[in-house]
Amino acid sequence: MIRRTFLGLDLCGRQLQAAALRRRGTKAPALVDVRLASLAEESWSLSVREPNIRDRAAFIAAVKSVLDPIARGEDRIALSLPDPLGRILLAEVETAFKSHQEGIEVLKWQLKKSLPAEPREVRLDYQVVEKTETGRYRVLVSLMLGSVLGQYEEVLAEAGYHPVVIDFHAMHRYNFYRPRIDLGEDFILVGVDGDLLGLQLFQGKIPVFQRHKRISGAFEEIFQEINLSFASVRESFPGFQRAGVFLHTAPPATALMEVLKAAFEREVRLLDPKIEQLAPLPLPQLLNGGTHLAAAVGAAERLL
């Protein structure tokens, strides 16, 4: 029997990371292959409002170099995009939506002051995460500029692939850790991937605050950014003071953990994804660890 391959493609910094998974009975999915590629500065640049892909041919070549060798005929992918390209918001609505499209229109109107452009220019998606005791619904909303997202979809189609799931890097990274590690009900997830710092606060396992910023990597800058980001949150969310703090980053991390310990005034736990344990056979790309692949694997798992 030929088993399907589930593909996750993660774009973080100037790196493309692709992961291929397959089911294996009742066990966790098997990581059967991974591929990595770097994007040249002249081919891609991060922008919230302008097209990101500056050299379509070079970008397509990079995509094909990581996906073609592992796809085994599959063209459906889960796409993970850099966090600064969009926003994730938590909203509340009074009643359930009659349809998904109605929800999109209602949320665009309700969140119009938070949109990066006119409502017609914004791509928005959502999921209902909770019904409150008062009968209202809490909704997790993802949004970004339609023209920016559309360019990625067009270029991927030219490469022969179709993203059926699209989300941001930090959410796919969390999707990887969520079933594997008990993070608790209230927790803070800090991610340092290259020059990107990500801060997420979860209450009742629901993301209530997120901030993502490009950094130089200096520890003093990280310390200041954490204090600035959580200045208002400390009072707004009572769960902040008791929330556990977890760090995702590539080793070595000892010095960074000391910075976080000082910033949050509590112990910090370093997450170890142990991605190499998902691979039934040794993969050369995992010789130095697989921390950088957490979001790609987390994306692929959305297709299972």
PyMOL commands that set and color helices and strands:
alter all, ss='L'
color gray80, all
select helices_A, chain A and resi 56-71+83-85+100-110+112-114+119-121+146-159+169-177+219-229+233-236+238-242+254-264+275-278+284-286+291-303
alter helices_A, ss='H'
color red, helices_A
select strands_A, chain A and resi 6-12+15-22+30-38+76-81+86-93+122-131+137-145+162-168+187-193+196-203+206-214+244-249+268-270
alter strands_A, ss='S'
color yellow, strands_A
deselect
rebuild
show_as cartoon
